[in-house]
Amino acid sequence: MAHSNSAKKRVRQNEKHRLVNRWRKSAVRDSIRAFDDAVADGKTDEAATQLKEVYKRLDKIAAKGTIHKKTAARKKSRLAKQMNKKTVG
């Protein structure tokens, strides 16, 4: 257990940041799930809208430091690949 005041404060801050990061990651997963559902149903217009939303969320959480920017780029690339495969092929 932390003894100094600064260490106790750091514990409190870490817990807050952990909860915020979990919320952000959950929101991204929800967006990706909505995109996957739209692609699976063949709704290309809705899927394109969802893809923009996912891009926006990924960019935001990468900017905040919740995930690495290259992780966000990889996820965006894979989602775009999935979208192109469904619409073209």
QUIURQUI-V425077 format. One record per residue. N is the residue number from 1. RES is the residue in one letter. SS is DSSP state (2 for helix, 1 for strand, 0 for the rest). Layout:
n->N res->RES ss->SS
n->N res->RES ss->SS
This chain:
n->1 res->M ss->0
n->2 res->A ss->0
n->3 res->H ss->0
n->4 res->S ss->0
n->5 res->N ss->2
n->6 res->S ss->2
n->7 res->A ss->2
n->8 res->K ss->2
n->9 res->K ss->2
n->10 res->R ss->2
n->11 res->V ss->2
n->12 res->R ss->2
n->13 res->Q ss->2
n->14 res->N ss->2
n->15 res->E ss->2
n->16 res->K ss->2
n->17 res->H ss->2
n->18 res->R ss->2
n->19 res->L ss->2
n->20 res->V ss->2
n->21 res->N ss->2
n->22 res->R ss->2
n->23 res->W ss->2
n->24 res->R ss->2
n->25 res->K ss->2
n->26 res->S ss->2
n->27 res->A ss->2
n->28 res->V ss->2
n->29 res->R ss->2
n->30 res->D ss->2
n->31 res->S ss->2
n->32 res->I ss->2
n->33 res->R ss->2
n->34 res->A ss->2
n->35 res->F ss->2
n->36 res->D ss->2
n->37 res->D ss->2
n->38 res->A ss->2
n->39 res->V ss->2
n->40 res->A ss->2
n->41 res->D ss->2
n->42 res->G ss->0
n->43 res->K ss->0
n->44 res->T ss->2
n->45 res->D ss->2
n->46 res->E ss->2
n->47 res->A ss->2
n->48 res->A ss->2
n->49 res->T ss->2
n->50 res->Q ss->2
n->51 res->L ss->2
n->52 res->K ss->2
n->53 res->E ss->2
n->54 res->V ss->2
n->55 res->Y ss->2
n->56 res->K ss->2
n->57 res->R ss->2
n->58 res->L ss->2
n->59 res->D ss->2
n->60 res->K ss->2
n->61 res->I ss->2
n->62 res->A ss->2
n->63 res->A ss->2
n->64 res->K ss->2
n->65 res->G ss->0
n->66 res->T ss->0
n->67 res->I ss->0
n->68 res->H ss->0
n->69 res->K ss->2
n->70 res->K ss->2
n->71 res->T ss->2
n->72 res->A ss->2
n->73 res->A ss->2
n->74 res->R ss->2
n->75 res->K ss->2
n->76 res->K ss->2
n->77 res->S ss->2
n->78 res->R ss->2
n->79 res->L ss->2
n->80 res->A ss->2
n->81 res->K ss->2
n->82 res->Q ss->2
n->83 res->M ss->2
n->84 res->N ss->2
n->85 res->K ss->2
n->86 res->K ss->2
n->87 res->T ss->2
n->88 res->V ss->2
n->89 res->G ss->0
